[in-house]
Amino acid sequence: MWKQLLMNAEFPLLRRELTQSAGRRRTWVLRVVVLVLLIFVMLSWYSSLVQGALSMGRGSLSFLGTGSQLLAGLVMFDLWAMLLLLPALTCSAIAGERERQTLGLVLVSRMTPAGIVLEKFLARLLPMAWLLMLTGPLLGITYSMGGFSRGAISVALLVLLLAALQISSVSMFWSCLLGSSQSAFWMTYVSLIAMAA
């Protein structure tokens, strides 16, 4: 049933949003910057683990079993990247349509309001999922170092998925409620700080 539904679904707004974002230079620059930062952070952390083991005179393989530290660092980096990037990506979903005065055109289409919000939500969430997929090879490196089970990777991925859904949902809420992207952006951060407290 779900397969048939997905095969018949056109997702015109989602397709338009993803095509427009893929055509922007800013999208690719952002992806490259995040990838370079991620590689730099992980290589510097890995290097400090190896140097610490060598300075203590325990041999070059004594850092094995410390993968849990790298996993925790990787998850923290991803969470901070989501907290910084995802509100900026999501808060202009509906508010941006209001600012460009194109929301009326979208509402006149055959799409339901729930469908519009869902497709806008997915269009903002999928690029972040792509950025999180970049951490897959680094998860493999941390797993090869040992110190945690495969279940820890599943828990880490679940935490990242739930955090992305929460941040996107809060941003989408304020984007629908407020008239400007900037006010939706700041209210998202205020709400996330209040939820964390």
C-alpha positions as MATLAB code, in Angstrom:
seq = 'MWKQLLMNAEFPLLRRELTQSAGRRRTWVLRVVVLVLLIFVMLSWYSSLVQGALSMGRGSLSFLGTGSQLLAGLVMFDLWAMLLLLPALTCSAIAGERERQTLGLVLVSRMTPAGIVLEKFLARLLPMAWLLMLTGPLLGITYSMGGFSRGAISVALLVLLLAALQISSVSMFWSCLLGSSQSAFWMTYVSLIAMAA';
ca = [
       0.000    0.000    0.000;
       2.729    2.507    0.983;
       4.789    1.592   -2.071;
       1.819    2.225   -4.375;
       1.082    5.506   -2.600;
       4.666    6.682   -2.956;
       4.804    5.614   -6.604;
       1.663    7.643   -7.413;
       2.699   10.667   -5.354;
       4.249   13.441   -7.374;
       5.550   15.705   -4.581;
       5.713   18.782   -6.856;
       6.668   21.223   -4.112;
       9.360   18.920   -2.735;
      10.792   18.439   -6.217;
      10.768   22.205   -6.858;
      12.442   22.995   -3.545;
      15.191   20.387   -3.965;
      15.845   21.421   -7.559;
      16.115   25.082   -6.597;
      18.446   24.389   -3.682;
      20.637   22.131   -5.824;
      21.008   24.942   -8.338;
      22.287   27.413   -5.762;
      26.016   27.816   -5.316;
      25.481   28.467   -1.596;
      24.189   24.904   -1.120;
      27.334   23.323   -2.474;
      29.637   25.714   -0.632;
      27.842   24.897    2.621;
      28.206   21.159    2.001;
      31.916   21.449    1.254;
      32.540   23.653    4.312;
      30.719   21.226    6.625;
      32.598   18.265    5.132;
      35.983   19.954    5.505;
      35.181   20.970    9.107;
      34.033   17.447    9.926;
      37.156   15.858    8.484;
      39.380   18.391   10.241;
      37.713   17.846   13.619;
      37.848   14.059   13.362;
      41.450   13.945   12.108;
      42.629   16.296   14.839;
      40.817   14.241   17.490;
      42.249   11.004   16.075;
      45.720   12.548   15.940;
      45.506   13.667   19.573;
      44.508   10.137   20.634;
      47.489    8.609   18.811;
      49.903   11.269   20.088;
      48.637   10.787   23.645;
      49.239    7.053   23.418;
      52.718    7.535   21.977;
      53.709   10.154   24.553;
      52.783    7.787   27.380;
      55.087    5.173   25.861;
      52.371    2.559   25.519;
      52.887    1.902   21.808;
      51.115    3.002   18.703;
      48.174    0.591   19.093;
      47.309    1.413   22.689;
      44.655    3.889   21.595;
      42.508    1.000   20.356;
      39.378    0.693   22.431;
      38.893    4.463   22.583;
      36.377    4.613   19.740;
      33.630    5.609   22.144;
      35.361    8.963   22.659;
      35.461    9.535   18.915;
      31.822    8.473   18.604;
      30.791   10.928   21.302;
      32.779   13.689   19.594;
      31.227   12.884   16.236;
      27.700   12.923   17.640;
      28.363   16.230   19.417;
      29.743   17.758   16.201;
      26.657   16.610   14.290;
      24.313   17.956   16.965;
      26.016   21.357   16.960;
      25.992   21.426   13.151;
      22.270   20.685   13.200;
      21.627   23.359   15.823;
      23.477   25.928   13.737;
      22.361   24.966   10.233;
      18.910   23.421   10.454;
      17.014   26.453   11.836;
      18.591   28.589    9.115;
      17.480   26.102    6.466;
      13.982   25.486    7.820;
      12.751   28.811    9.179;
      12.219   30.256    5.714;
      10.052   27.379    4.478;
       6.637   29.033    4.789;
       7.724   32.486    5.954;
       9.896   32.819    2.846;
       6.856   32.165    0.667;
       5.029   34.944    2.546;
       7.950   37.333    2.100;
       8.135   36.633   -1.649;
       4.327   36.867   -1.794;
       4.054   33.445   -3.438;
       2.179   31.677   -0.631;
      -1.146   32.497   -2.251;
      -0.060   30.760   -5.443;
       0.953   27.656   -3.516;
      -2.331   27.621   -1.594;
      -4.354   27.911   -4.810;
      -2.784   24.693   -6.138;
      -4.441   21.301   -5.741;
      -2.264   20.559   -2.709;
      -3.746   20.475    0.768;
      -2.269   22.755    3.452;
      -0.957   19.666    5.284;
       0.681   18.474    2.065;
       2.338   21.851    1.572;
       3.747   21.857    5.090;
       4.892   18.220    4.810;
       6.670   18.764    1.502;
       8.316   21.953    2.737;
       9.366   20.094    5.901;
      10.906   17.250    3.894;
      12.583   19.665    1.486;
      14.390   21.256    4.409;
      15.161   17.996    6.211;
      16.608   16.034    3.275;
      19.666   18.291    2.716;
      20.507   17.931    6.404;
      20.167   14.155    6.071;
      22.673   14.343    3.238;
      25.110   16.203    5.463;
      24.627   13.612    8.207;
      25.331   10.810    5.744;
      28.809   12.259    5.368;
      29.518   11.022    8.875;
      28.895    7.387    7.850;
      32.516    6.632    6.896;
      33.704    8.307   10.092;
      31.369    6.070   12.087;
      33.112    3.129   10.444;
      36.494    4.445   11.573;
      35.292    4.904   15.136;
      33.821    1.396   15.145;
      37.112   -0.062   13.922;
      38.869    1.501   16.905;
      36.588   -0.451   19.264;
      35.332    0.408   22.698;
      31.600    0.245   21.999;
      29.032   -2.084   20.484;
      27.098   -1.843   17.226;
      24.066   -0.886   19.278;
      25.810    2.344   20.274;
      25.967    3.366   16.616;
      22.247    2.674   16.255;
      21.517    4.753   19.345;
      23.723    7.586   18.046;
      21.930    7.582   14.686;
      18.551    7.524   16.426;
      19.541   10.483   18.616;
      20.658   12.436   15.535;
      17.450   11.609   13.677;
      15.240   12.636   16.600;
      17.216   15.850   17.106;
      16.857   16.721   13.414;
      13.117   16.071   13.549;
      12.733   18.166   16.701;
      14.734   21.125   15.416;
      12.986   21.039   12.035;
       9.561   20.787   13.649;
      10.171   23.786   15.894;
      11.535   25.794   12.967;
       8.612   24.828   10.759;
       6.145   25.768   13.507;
       7.554   29.271   13.803;
       7.857   29.588   10.033;
       4.138   28.863    9.681;
       3.152   31.129   12.563;
       5.287   34.207   11.964;
       5.451   36.463    8.960;
       9.197   36.784    8.443;
      12.052   34.311    8.198;
      14.220   36.319   10.558;
      11.689   36.345   13.380;
      11.054   32.612   12.837;
      14.816   32.031   13.052;
      15.178   33.814   16.390;
      12.038   32.307   17.886;
      13.339   28.851   16.938;
      16.475   29.446   18.986;
      14.503   30.881   21.898;
      12.230   27.814   21.838;
      15.132   25.368   21.630;
      16.907   27.068   24.545;
      13.691   26.929   26.580;
      13.250   23.243   25.731;
      16.844   22.498   26.714;
      16.443   24.318   30.022;
];
